[in-house]
Amino acid sequence: MRDLATRIDAATPAGRDRALDALRALAILGVVAGHWMVTALVVESGTVRVASPLRHMPQLAPLSWVFQTLAVFFLVGGLVGTRSHVRARAEGMPYGRWLAGRVARLFRPAVVVLAVWAVVALVMLAGGARLESVQALVKLVLSPMWFLLVFAALTTATPLVSRLHPAWPFAVVAGADLVRFGGLAEDPPAGLVGGSLWWVSVAAGWLVPYCIGAARARDRLKGRATGWALLLGGGAAAVALIGWGGYPATMVGVPGAPQSNLDPPSLAAVTFGIAQSGAALLLLGPLRRLLRRPAAWAAVALANLAAMTIFLWHQTAMIAVASVALLAAGTTPWTGLHTVPDGPDWVLARVAWLPAFAVALLVCCAAFRRHERARSPAGPVAERPHAGSS
């Protein structure tokens, strides 16, 4: 392992910003751990349904503040995407070629997931599984893919949005929330609130951290004072919106809840993302110093090589463990896997199951990581090894 770490460290270009890779790895771990902790597959009368401990134990809401790390993805994406586009223009690379390289690594592994689960769903239905159960599992696996579509759209628009001040998309989200919740539009058309306004909030909400990253790439947000301002200002705003503005306390979706901070991103989620962006910018310096150590950098580098595979297959890994355990137990459900998440016993049992989920995910990575690799790695997970890239 020491020799491997030394080789990885020696093969890394001197100009590579390792801290950005570390932020991305941390964001991946947050998403994976968050989904594994707040997603329960409840088996009742032969049918599988998805439940959340946050619905039964709202006191666990602070857990969602720790593991909801999507804003960091978009921050790093905006920073790296802007640097990459500026470099591509300087090298004379056509926009189409630049864009194709960046989005290829997003969608290549996603196609494999879709193909595998199409077969799995057909096999389950042919084997007598109930349609409701198959739908619940497929939805659980495919639901994180909204991230790919939004990220690809923002990446496509990088030449236009990289110079946009984050205050503009922030104002759009605030206006959308006023229309949805503030009563500014009396009896608004259902299509406006349920359709167009939803997409506006999704695009603008994630554009805020993307623009913060782009501004940092263009040296518009420099210094620790800026990081502290984003962290403290965004955090205070998020607390105020939840405490006095009526927004949900959880930063993830909860099945059956009347309102979500994430579907689409609410003003509370956006201000929380601003606070996360500030924390991420403050961490850049300490992470750069830490990642001078070959062992630390090797762990980050290996995680980034399989980042999209981890993101796309982590729910499958959890489902695989739950399925194997159910087959082994017969009709007896396992606490933390197949039971209603309504008490501390479930939480403790779920924590104990996490190593099994991790092993299953490693198996998925070994089987499917090759679909993530490209001749010229690009995209939000890995960049070409030029100075200042990630």
C-alpha positions as CSV (number, residue, x, y, z in Angstrom):
1,M,0.0,0.0,0.0
2,R,2.9,2.4,0.8
3,D,4.4,1.6,-2.6
4,L,1.1,2.2,-4.3
5,A,0.6,5.6,-2.6
6,T,4.2,6.6,-3.5
7,R,3.5,5.7,-7.2
8,I,0.2,7.6,-7.3
9,D,1.9,10.6,-5.7
10,A,4.8,10.6,-8.1
11,A,2.5,10.2,-11.1
12,T,0.4,13.3,-10.1
13,P,1.2,16.5,-12.0
14,A,2.7,19.1,-9.8
15,G,0.0,21.7,-10.8
16,R,-3.0,19.5,-9.9
17,D,-5.2,21.1,-7.2
18,R,-5.6,18.0,-5.0
19,A,-7.9,19.9,-2.6
20,L,-10.6,20.0,-5.2
21,D,-10.4,16.3,-5.6
22,A,-10.7,15.9,-1.8
23,L,-13.8,18.2,-1.7
24,R,-15.4,16.0,-4.4
25,A,-14.5,12.8,-2.5
26,L,-16.0,14.3,0.7
27,A,-19.1,15.2,-1.1
28,I,-19.4,11.7,-2.5
29,L,-19.0,10.2,1.0
30,G,-21.7,12.5,2.3
31,V,-24.2,11.6,-0.3
32,V,-23.6,7.8,0.0
33,A,-23.6,7.8,3.8
34,G,-26.7,10.1,3.9
35,H,-28.7,7.8,1.5
36,W,-27.7,4.7,3.5
37,M,-28.7,6.3,6.8
38,V,-32.0,7.8,5.7
39,T,-33.3,5.2,3.3
40,A,-35.2,2.1,4.7
41,L,-36.6,-0.7,2.6
42,V,-39.6,-1.9,4.6
43,V,-41.0,-5.3,3.8
44,E,-44.7,-5.7,4.7
45,S,-47.0,-8.4,3.4
46,G,-44.6,-9.4,0.7
47,T,-44.3,-5.8,-0.7
48,V,-41.3,-3.5,-0.5
49,R,-41.7,0.2,0.1
50,V,-39.2,3.0,0.8
51,A,-39.4,4.8,4.2
52,S,-37.3,7.3,6.0
53,P,-36.3,7.5,9.7
54,L,-36.6,11.3,9.4
55,R,-40.3,10.9,9.1
56,H,-40.6,8.8,12.2
57,M,-37.8,10.5,14.2
58,P,-37.7,14.2,13.2
59,Q,-35.1,14.8,15.9
60,L,-32.6,13.3,13.5
61,A,-33.0,16.2,11.1
62,P,-29.5,17.6,12.0
63,L,-28.1,14.4,10.4
64,S,-29.3,15.6,7.0
65,W,-27.3,18.8,7.5
66,V,-24.2,16.7,7.8
67,F,-24.7,14.4,4.8
68,Q,-26.5,16.7,2.3
69,T,-23.4,17.7,0.4
70,L,-24.7,18.3,-3.1
71,A,-23.7,22.0,-3.1
72,V,-20.1,21.0,-2.9
73,F,-20.4,19.0,-6.1
74,F,-21.7,22.1,-7.9
75,L,-19.1,24.4,-6.3
76,V,-16.3,22.2,-7.5
77,G,-18.0,21.7,-10.9
78,G,-18.2,25.4,-11.4
79,L,-14.6,26.0,-10.4
80,V,-13.1,23.2,-12.4
81,G,-15.5,23.7,-15.4
82,T,-14.6,27.4,-15.7
83,R,-10.9,26.7,-15.5
84,S,-11.2,23.9,-18.0
85,H,-13.2,26.1,-20.5
86,V,-10.7,29.0,-20.2
87,R,-7.9,26.6,-20.8
88,A,-9.7,25.0,-23.8
89,R,-10.2,28.4,-25.4
90,A,-6.6,29.3,-24.9
91,E,-5.6,26.0,-26.6
92,G,-8.0,26.6,-29.5
93,M,-10.2,23.6,-28.6
94,P,-13.7,23.8,-30.2
95,Y,-16.6,24.1,-27.7
96,G,-18.2,20.9,-28.9
97,R,-15.1,18.8,-28.3
98,W,-14.6,20.4,-24.9
99,L,-18.2,19.7,-23.9
100,A,-18.2,16.2,-25.2
101,G,-15.2,15.3,-23.1
102,R,-16.8,16.7,-20.0
103,V,-20.2,15.1,-20.2
104,A,-19.0,11.7,-21.5
105,R,-17.9,10.5,-18.1
106,L,-21.2,11.5,-16.6
107,F,-23.4,9.5,-18.9
108,R,-21.3,6.5,-19.9
109,P,-21.6,4.7,-16.5
110,A,-25.2,5.9,-16.2
111,V,-26.1,3.9,-19.4
112,V,-24.7,0.8,-17.8
113,V,-26.9,1.3,-14.7
114,L,-30.0,1.7,-16.8
115,A,-29.2,-1.4,-18.8
116,V,-28.5,-3.6,-15.7
117,W,-31.6,-2.5,-13.9
118,A,-33.8,-3.0,-17.0
119,V,-32.7,-6.6,-16.9
120,V,-33.1,-6.9,-13.1
121,A,-36.6,-5.4,-13.2
122,L,-37.7,-7.9,-15.9
123,V,-36.2,-10.8,-14.0
124,M,-37.9,-9.7,-10.8
125,L,-41.3,-9.4,-12.5
126,A,-40.9,-12.7,-14.3
127,G,-40.0,-14.3,-10.9
128,G,-43.3,-13.2,-9.4
129,A,-42.2,-9.9,-7.6
130,R,-45.0,-7.4,-7.1
131,L,-45.0,-4.5,-9.5
132,E,-45.1,-2.0,-6.5
133,S,-41.9,-3.5,-5.1
134,V,-40.1,-3.4,-8.4
135,Q,-41.2,0.2,-9.0
136,A,-40.0,1.2,-5.5
137,L,-36.5,-0.3,-6.0
138,V,-36.0,1.1,-9.6
139,K,-37.1,4.5,-8.4
140,L,-34.6,4.3,-5.5
141,V,-31.8,3.5,-7.9
142,L,-32.7,6.0,-10.7
143,S,-33.7,9.0,-8.6
144,P,-30.1,10.2,-8.0
145,M,-29.7,10.6,-11.7
146,W,-31.5,13.9,-11.7
147,F,-28.1,15.2,-10.6
148,L,-26.5,14.1,-13.9
149,L,-29.1,16.0,-16.0
150,V,-28.7,19.2,-14.0
151,F,-25.0,19.1,-13.8
152,A,-24.8,18.4,-17.6
153,A,-27.0,21.4,-18.3
154,L,-24.9,23.7,-16.1
155,T,-21.7,22.4,-17.7
156,T,-23.2,23.0,-21.2
157,A,-24.0,26.6,-20.1
158,T,-20.6,27.3,-18.6
159,P,-19.5,29.8,-21.2
160,L,-22.6,31.8,-20.4
161,V,-23.0,31.4,-16.6
162,S,-19.3,31.4,-15.5
163,R,-19.4,35.2,-15.4
164,L,-22.8,35.4,-13.7
165,H,-22.8,36.7,-10.2
166,P,-24.3,34.2,-7.7
167,A,-26.7,36.9,-6.5
168,W,-28.8,36.6,-9.7
169,P,-29.8,32.9,-9.4
170,F,-30.2,33.4,-5.7
171,A,-32.8,36.2,-6.4
172,V,-34.6,33.8,-8.8
173,V,-34.9,31.2,-6.1
174,A,-36.2,33.7,-3.6
175,G,-38.8,34.9,-6.1
176,A,-39.9,31.4,-7.0
177,D,-40.4,30.6,-3.3
178,L,-42.4,33.8,-2.8
179,V,-44.7,32.7,-5.6
180,R,-45.0,29.1,-4.3
181,F,-45.3,29.8,-0.6
182,G,-45.8,33.6,-0.1
183,G,-49.1,34.0,-1.7
184,L,-47.9,36.6,-4.3
185,A,-49.9,34.8,-7.0
186,E,-53.5,34.1,-6.0
187,D,-54.5,30.7,-7.4
188,P,-51.5,30.4,-9.8
189,P,-51.9,28.0,-12.7
190,A,-51.0,24.4,-11.7
191,G,-48.6,24.2,-14.7
192,L,-46.7,27.2,-13.4
193,V,-46.2,25.9,-9.9
194,G,-45.9,22.2,-10.7
195,G,-43.9,22.5,-13.9
196,S,-42.1,25.6,-15.1
197,L,-41.5,27.0,-11.7
198,W,-40.1,23.7,-10.5
199,W,-37.5,23.7,-13.3
200,V,-36.7,27.3,-12.7
201,S,-36.0,26.6,-9.0
202,V,-33.9,23.5,-9.8
203,A,-31.7,25.4,-12.4
204,A,-31.3,28.5,-10.3
205,G,-30.8,26.7,-7.0
206,W,-27.8,24.7,-8.1
207,L,-26.5,27.5,-10.2
208,V,-25.8,29.5,-7.0
209,P,-22.9,27.2,-5.8
210,Y,-21.8,26.6,-9.5
211,C,-21.4,30.4,-9.9
212,I,-19.6,30.7,-6.6
213,G,-17.1,28.1,-7.9
214,A,-16.8,29.9,-11.2
215,A,-16.2,33.2,-9.4
216,R,-13.4,31.6,-7.4
217,A,-11.9,30.2,-10.6
218,R,-11.8,33.8,-12.0
219,D,-10.3,35.1,-8.7
220,R,-13.4,37.1,-7.8
221,L,-13.8,35.4,-4.5
222,K,-10.5,35.4,-2.7
223,G,-9.4,35.4,0.9
224,R,-10.5,33.7,4.0
225,A,-12.8,36.6,4.8
226,T,-15.0,35.6,1.8
227,G,-15.2,32.0,3.0
228,W,-16.2,33.1,6.5
229,A,-18.8,35.5,5.1
230,L,-20.4,32.8,3.0
231,L,-20.3,30.2,5.8
232,L,-21.7,32.5,8.6
233,G,-24.1,34.4,6.4
234,G,-25.5,31.4,4.6
235,G,-25.7,29.4,7.8
236,A,-27.5,32.2,9.7
237,A,-30.0,32.6,6.8
238,A,-30.7,28.9,6.7
239,V,-31.3,28.7,10.5
240,A,-33.6,31.7,10.3
241,L,-35.6,30.3,7.4
242,I,-36.1,27.1,9.2
243,G,-36.7,28.6,12.6
244,W,-39.0,31.4,11.6
245,G,-39.7,31.0,7.9
246,G,-41.6,27.7,8.1
247,Y,-39.2,25.7,6.0
248,P,-38.6,22.0,6.8
249,A,-35.7,21.2,9.2
250,T,-34.4,18.4,7.0
251,M,-32.2,19.1,4.1
252,V,-33.2,16.0,2.2
253,G,-36.6,14.8,0.9
254,V,-38.8,12.8,3.3
255,P,-41.4,10.4,1.8
256,G,-44.9,11.7,2.5
257,A,-43.8,15.1,3.7
258,P,-45.9,18.0,2.4
259,Q,-42.9,20.1,1.6
260,S,-39.2,19.4,0.7
261,N,-36.1,21.6,0.7
262,L,-34.7,19.6,-2.1
263,D,-37.5,19.0,-4.6
264,P,-37.0,21.6,-5.9
265,P,-34.2,23.4,-4.0
266,S,-35.8,25.9,-1.6
267,L,-34.3,29.1,-0.3
268,A,-33.3,27.3,2.8
269,A,-31.4,24.7,0.8
270,V,-29.7,27.4,-1.2
271,T,-28.6,29.4,1.8
272,F,-27.4,26.1,3.3
273,G,-25.5,25.5,0.1
274,I,-23.9,28.9,0.4
275,A,-22.7,28.1,3.9
276,Q,-21.3,24.8,2.6
277,S,-19.5,26.6,-0.2
278,G,-17.9,29.0,2.3
279,A,-16.8,26.0,4.4
280,A,-15.4,24.3,1.3
281,L,-13.4,27.4,0.3
282,L,-12.0,27.6,3.8
283,L,-10.9,24.0,3.7
284,L,-8.9,24.4,0.5
285,G,-5.7,25.5,2.2
286,P,-5.7,22.8,5.0
287,L,-6.6,20.1,2.4
288,R,-3.7,21.1,0.2
289,R,-1.3,20.8,3.1
290,L,-2.8,17.4,4.2
291,L,-2.7,16.0,0.7
292,R,1.1,16.5,0.4
293,R,1.2,13.1,2.2
294,P,1.2,10.3,-0.3
295,A,-1.1,8.1,1.7
296,A,-3.8,10.7,2.1
297,W,-3.6,11.7,-1.6
298,A,-3.7,8.1,-2.7
299,A,-7.0,7.6,-0.9
300,V,-8.5,10.7,-2.5
301,A,-7.2,9.8,-6.0
302,L,-8.6,6.3,-5.9
303,A,-12.0,7.6,-4.8
304,N,-12.1,10.0,-7.6
305,L,-11.2,7.4,-10.2
306,A,-14.4,5.6,-9.3
307,A,-16.5,8.6,-8.2
308,M,-19.4,8.3,-10.7
309,T,-19.5,4.5,-10.2
310,I,-19.8,5.0,-6.4
311,F,-22.5,7.6,-6.9
312,L,-24.5,5.6,-9.3
313,W,-24.2,2.1,-7.6
314,H,-24.4,2.9,-3.9
315,Q,-28.1,2.4,-3.8
316,T,-27.8,-0.9,-5.7
317,A,-25.2,-2.1,-3.1
318,M,-27.7,-1.4,-0.3
319,I,-30.5,-3.2,-2.1
320,A,-28.2,-6.2,-2.8
321,V,-27.4,-6.6,0.9
322,A,-31.0,-6.2,1.9
323,S,-32.1,-8.8,-0.7
324,V,-29.5,-11.3,0.3
325,A,-30.3,-10.9,4.0
326,L,-34.0,-11.4,3.2
327,L,-33.4,-14.6,1.3
328,A,-31.2,-15.9,4.1
329,A,-33.8,-15.0,6.8
330,G,-36.9,-16.3,5.0
331,T,-39.9,-14.5,6.3
332,T,-38.1,-12.9,9.3
333,P,-37.2,-9.3,8.6
334,W,-33.8,-7.9,9.8
335,T,-33.8,-4.8,12.0
336,G,-32.1,-2.0,10.2
337,L,-32.8,-3.6,6.8
338,H,-36.4,-4.5,6.4
339,T,-38.2,-3.0,9.4
340,V,-39.9,0.4,9.9
341,P,-37.3,3.0,10.9
342,D,-39.1,4.3,14.0
343,G,-36.7,4.1,16.9
344,P,-33.1,4.2,18.1
345,D,-32.8,0.4,17.7
346,W,-33.2,0.8,13.9
347,V,-30.5,3.5,13.8
348,L,-28.0,1.4,15.7
349,A,-28.7,-1.6,13.5
350,R,-28.4,0.4,10.4
351,V,-25.0,1.7,11.5
352,A,-23.9,-1.9,12.0
353,W,-25.0,-2.7,8.5
354,L,-22.9,0.0,6.9
355,P,-19.8,-2.1,6.5
356,A,-21.8,-4.7,4.6
357,F,-23.1,-1.9,2.3
358,A,-19.5,-0.8,1.7
359,V,-18.3,-4.2,0.8
360,A,-21.1,-4.6,-1.7
361,L,-20.3,-1.2,-3.2
362,L,-16.6,-2.3,-3.6
363,V,-17.9,-5.3,-5.5
364,C,-19.9,-3.0,-7.8
365,C,-16.9,-0.7,-8.3
366,A,-14.7,-3.7,-9.3
367,A,-17.3,-4.8,-11.8
368,F,-18.3,-1.5,-13.4
369,R,-15.6,1.0,-12.8
370,R,-14.1,0.4,-16.2
371,H,-17.1,2.0,-17.8
372,E,-16.2,5.2,-16.1
373,R,-12.8,5.5,-17.6
374,A,-12.1,7.3,-20.9
375,R,-9.2,7.9,-23.1
376,S,-9.1,11.5,-22.0
377,P,-10.7,11.8,-18.6
378,A,-12.8,14.8,-18.2
379,G,-15.9,16.0,-16.4
380,P,-16.8,16.7,-12.8
381,V,-15.0,13.7,-11.5
382,A,-11.6,13.9,-13.1
383,E,-9.8,16.4,-15.2
384,R,-6.9,16.3,-17.5
385,P,-3.6,16.7,-15.6
386,H,-2.9,20.4,-16.4
387,A,-2.0,23.0,-13.9
388,G,-4.9,24.3,-11.9
389,S,-7.2,21.5,-12.9
390,S,-8.8,18.9,-10.8
